[in-house]
Amino acid sequence: MYGLSVRWSLERADADVAQQLRDYVGETSLARFTDRPGLCFKTWRMVPAEWFEGTYVFATGADREAFLAEFRPGAPTAPGSQIIGSPPVTYEEFEVVAVAEGRERFRTGRGPGG
């Protein structure tokens, strides 16, 4: 599997940006990525006042490259960038060595702050 993380800095973002991001992900972005061809899963991660990140795992390298080719040119005006007030600061491609599903099973949907 082929991973990608896209990270935004929240250090200079408005104080209410964390809740705005939770709302956007839960109301819009989650549905946009559910059942997306080539995507195994996406996780949205955040440390409020520090960073916000989309972590993607794709079935193939070609799926990841196609997503990057589509996403990267529009990233500065993407909804997350507009909410945060700045474009992503890092893109990191990585290899997913393995994924284990625990006894509690993989859950989809909003997290504790959503």
C-alpha positions as CSV (number, residue, x, y, z in Angstrom):
1,M,0.0,0.0,0.0
2,Y,1.1,3.6,-0.7
3,G,0.7,6.3,1.9
4,L,0.5,10.1,1.7
5,S,0.3,12.7,4.4
6,V,-0.6,16.3,3.7
7,R,-0.1,18.6,6.7
8,W,-1.1,22.2,7.4
9,S,0.3,24.3,10.2
10,L,-2.3,25.7,12.7
11,E,0.2,27.8,14.6
12,R,-1.1,31.1,13.0
13,A,-4.7,30.0,12.4
14,D,-7.7,31.5,14.2
15,A,-8.6,30.2,17.6
16,D,-11.8,28.5,16.4
17,V,-10.2,26.8,13.4
18,A,-10.1,23.3,15.1
19,Q,-13.9,23.3,15.4
20,Q,-14.3,24.6,11.9
21,L,-12.1,21.7,10.6
22,R,-14.1,19.1,12.6
23,D,-17.3,20.5,11.2
24,Y,-16.0,20.5,7.6
25,V,-14.6,17.0,7.8
26,G,-17.8,15.6,9.4
27,E,-20.2,17.4,7.2
28,T,-18.5,17.4,3.8
29,S,-15.0,15.8,3.5
30,L,-15.9,12.5,5.0
31,A,-18.6,11.8,2.4
32,R,-16.3,13.0,-0.4
33,F,-13.6,10.4,0.4
34,T,-15.9,7.5,1.4
35,D,-15.9,4.8,-1.4
36,R,-13.3,6.8,-3.5
37,P,-11.8,4.5,-6.1
38,G,-8.1,3.6,-5.4
39,L,-8.3,4.8,-1.8
40,C,-8.0,2.2,1.0
41,F,-8.7,4.7,3.7
42,K,-8.2,8.3,4.8
43,T,-7.6,9.5,8.4
44,W,-7.9,13.2,9.4
45,R,-5.5,14.0,12.3
46,M,-5.1,17.1,14.3
47,V,-3.3,18.6,17.3
48,P,-5.2,21.8,17.9
49,A,-3.2,25.0,17.6
50,E,-0.3,22.9,16.1
51,W,-1.2,21.0,12.9
52,F,-4.0,19.4,10.8
53,E,-3.3,16.5,8.5
54,G,-4.9,14.2,6.0
55,T,-3.3,10.8,5.9
56,Y,-4.2,8.7,2.9
57,V,-3.5,5.0,2.1
58,F,-3.9,4.1,-1.6
59,A,-4.0,0.6,-3.2
60,T,-1.3,1.4,-5.8
61,G,1.4,3.9,-6.4
62,A,-0.5,5.0,-9.5
63,D,-3.6,5.8,-7.4
64,R,-1.4,8.0,-5.1
65,E,0.2,9.8,-8.0
66,A,-3.1,10.4,-9.7
67,F,-4.5,11.9,-6.4
68,L,-1.4,14.1,-6.0
69,A,-1.7,15.3,-9.6
70,E,-5.3,16.3,-9.0
71,F,-4.9,17.7,-5.4
72,R,-1.6,19.5,-5.4
73,P,-2.3,22.3,-8.0
74,G,-5.5,23.3,-6.2
75,A,-4.2,22.8,-2.6
76,P,-3.8,26.5,-1.9
77,T,-7.5,27.1,-2.5
78,A,-8.8,23.7,-1.2
79,P,-11.4,24.0,1.5
80,G,-9.0,23.0,4.3
81,S,-6.5,25.7,3.2
82,Q,-9.3,28.2,3.1
83,I,-10.5,27.3,6.6
84,I,-6.9,27.4,7.9
85,G,-5.9,30.5,6.0
86,S,-2.7,28.9,4.4
87,P,-1.7,26.1,2.1
88,P,-0.2,22.7,3.2
89,V,3.3,22.9,4.6
90,T,4.4,19.4,3.9
91,Y,3.6,16.4,1.6
92,E,5.1,13.1,2.6
93,E,4.8,9.9,0.5
94,F,5.5,6.7,2.4
95,E,5.2,2.9,2.2
96,V,2.6,1.2,4.4
97,V,4.3,-2.0,5.5
98,A,1.2,-3.5,7.1
99,V,-2.1,-2.7,8.7
100,A,-3.6,-4.7,11.5
101,E,-7.2,-4.5,12.5
102,G,-7.6,-4.8,16.3
103,R,-10.4,-6.6,18.2
104,E,-12.4,-3.3,18.4
105,R,-12.5,-3.3,14.5
106,F,-11.9,-0.4,12.2
107,R,-14.5,2.3,12.6
108,T,-15.5,5.0,10.2
109,G,-17.0,8.4,11.0
110,R,-16.3,11.2,13.4
111,G,-13.9,11.0,16.2
112,P,-14.3,12.2,19.8
113,G,-14.2,15.9,18.9
114,G,-16.4,15.7,15.9
